[in-house]
Amino acid sequence: MNQATAIAHANLAFVKYWGKKDPVLNLPANNSISMNLSAAYTTTTVVFANDLLDDEVQLDGEDADQKFADRVGRHLDRIRQYAGVYTRARVETRNTFPASAGIASSASGFAALTLAAVAALGMELSERELSILARQGSGSACRSIPDGFVEWRTGATNRDSYAESIAPAEHWDLLDVAVIVADQPKGVSSSLGHRLAPDSPFWAMRQAQLPERLEQVRRAIHERDFVTFGQEIETEALSLHAIMLTSAHEVAGSWRSGIYYWLPDTLELLIAVQNWRADGIPVYFTLDAGPTVHLLCPAERGEQVQEAVWLTQGRRNWSMIVSLPAVGARLGGATI
Ligand code: DP6
């Protein structure tokens, strides 16, 4: 049977991937560390069929837009080349979370697509080989292949840039409350952000700090040291946004001094987090390339954190996605 279904969770980076050594292979400028998110996942079915003249891609029950379909097609080409076949495929993919939620659907999407396509072609690849393939679809997708808490080591070549688990999902009951303050797509793509990053005047400083930060975050996860973990990830998120805010570029011929992924509500939440902590709630934030704020807390404090968010929200229309650490990509799930 030339068909398989796979599930992969989105992941949240605690130490971020921002800037590439090789933009074709997605070799990152630095290691990154993440956690798979239980409530945010993609289910993808791939069917290879001889009667198809072209790949067909459906996203959440509808024909995918051309840009997404082309990106999926290019990834299938990589996998076909690996397998030595030419057969076209039908791809059906569904996310449990909206694309505009500020949770990267490309990570879970390309991880699920890789595993489903590889299995549909009858190949049995190691976790490392799957991670290497997924990385070429979208860098952060390589981190959605292994279980739980994951580190992606930079590597120097295609063969040695992949992610591995540093602790299983059940190692630590850490809760992520993703607060979605706006449901609009981001203004600047992360691929442009990756390209601009090395031109920031703060780039060299960030790169110099990262080995120590990686060491601290790795150790804090192993020892479940929430305070060190929280302080490091908050500092890291602001270091990432310092690069973004100083990534000058032009949009339609008009100069911009930097990329502003935050909205006023984002900043309001970041300030609120400092106050909640002063009031005794153990919670820290991180942010990616968008206005969504991720709040990390021990699982038993999750309700308290969500209550604090509701109170701050007032009459605005925020929503939350609450996740624990999750396993890596796996075969199965309902065929769509
Ligand atoms: C800010 O993995 O989306 O979320 O490799 O170009 O597909 P491509 O980039 P992508 O970048 C993710 C950037 C980030 C940080 C992170 O997840 O580490």
Residues whose N, C-alpha, C, O or C-beta is under 5 A from the ligand:
A	BS01	DP6	A13 V15 K16 Y17 N26 S32 S106 G137 S138 G139 S140 A141 S190 S191 D288 A289
